Amino acid sequence: MPTIETLTERQHQLFFLFQSVITRHRPEGFARLVDADVVEATGAVAATLETAAKGVIYEHQAQSVVAQKLAGELRAIVEEIRQEGTVVYDREAALTLRAIEQGARTIGAPTSAPDTYLSLIGRLLQVNRASDQQPSAAPKSIILP
């Protein structure tokens, strides 16, 4: 992932936090999350943070409904971090989101599958999207009564 090579330690932490939000996101209905939605959502939130850093209050919007909902979750996590007292600088969060946007745009190129980036991130974070949808009947403990 060359897009995260230049990130600082704090930005790497934000990167994995944002990625966990992205991998857990479940669109409503029959819609599915694809790389283009990640590009739109992270780009919109990054643009909003960059605009706010310049002193202008304006919320950029993603085009698709799925991307809008994902952007809302990303905004919520930034606000949650701020409320917990952990300082998040808009510039750091925006740089991190731009790295995610660039990674999704580069890896999820139009010639590849629509979820190439999401599959890669899922493997890196060891997330199995199919197992999240199917409840497991197996016991959680290896010791059975």
N, C-alpha and C positions, 0 to 999 in steps of 0.2 A: 504494500500500500504506500506508494511514493507520496501520496497527498498528505500523509501525516508525519513525514520525516522531519519537518521543520517545526512541529508543534512542541511547546514546552511541556513540562511534567503536568502542570495544572490543566493545560489544554488537552492533554492525553486523557486525564480524568474526565473532563467534560465530554470528550469524544466517546468514551465508553458509556457514559451516562446517557448521552443522546442516542447512541446506537442501541442501548437496551430499551429505550422508549420506542424506537423505530421497529425493533424486532418483535416487541410485544403488541404493537398496534394491530388491531383487528378491525377492518372496515365492516360497515353494516351491510346486511343483505348479501347479494351475490357478488359484490365488488371484491376485488383483490388488490392488495398493495403491490405495486410494481416499481422498478427503478425510477421511472419518470415521475412518479408521485413523490419519491424521496428527493429528487432534484428540485421539484417545484416547492415542496414544503420547506426544505432547509434553505433554499434560496430566498423564499419569502420572509422567513423568520430572521435570517441573517441581514437582509435588506432593512427590515424594521429596526433591528438593533443598531445597524450602522447609521441609519437616519436619526435615531434617538441620540446616538453619541454626538451628532452634530447639533443637537439642541432642537430638533424638529420632531414633533409627535405625529407620526403617520404610520398606520399599520398596513403593510403590503400584504396582498392576498394571493394565494395560489389559485390556479385556474380550475382544477378538478376538485370535486367534492371530497374524494379520498385524501388528496393532498391538503385540503383545507382543514380537515379533521386532524390529520397528523400534525400540521403546523400548530393547531390549537393545543395539542398535547405537548409539543416542544416548548411553546410559550409558557404553558402551565408549569413545566418542570423548572424553567428559568425563574419564574416567580416563586415557586416553592423553595428553591435554593436561597433566594433573597430573603424570604420570610424566616427561614431557619437561622439567619444570621451569617451564613456563609456568603461572603462578598463575591458576586459574579460581575466582572467588568464586561460591559457590552462588547467591547472590542475583542476580548478573549473568546467570548461565546460566539461572536460573529465569525471570527477566524476559524474556529472549530467547525461551525456549521458550513462555512464555505469549503473547508477541506472535505467534509462529508458530501457536499453537493458535487464537488469536482470528482471525487472518487466514484460516486454513483453515475455521473455523466460519462466518465472515462471507461470504467469497467462495464457499465451497462450500456455500451454503445449500441446504436440502432441495428447493427448486424448480429448481435447476440440475443439470447433469450431475454424476455422482458423482466426477469427477476434474477439476473446473473449477480448483480451486486448484493442483493438481499440474501441470496444463497451463500455467497462468500462470507458475508458478515455472520450469517447464521452458523456456518461451520466454525468461524473464528471464535464466536461466543458460545459455541456448542449448544445452539438452540435448534430443536427439532420442531418445526411448525406443525407438522402432522400430529405429533404426539400431544401438542397443546389442545388440539381439537377433539381428540379421542380420549375419553377418560380411561384410565388404566384399571383393570380389574385385579391386577396382581397386588398382593400386599406390599406395603412400604417397607416392612422389616423382613430381613432374611430369617429371623427366628420366629417360627410359627408356634402358637400355643398348642 
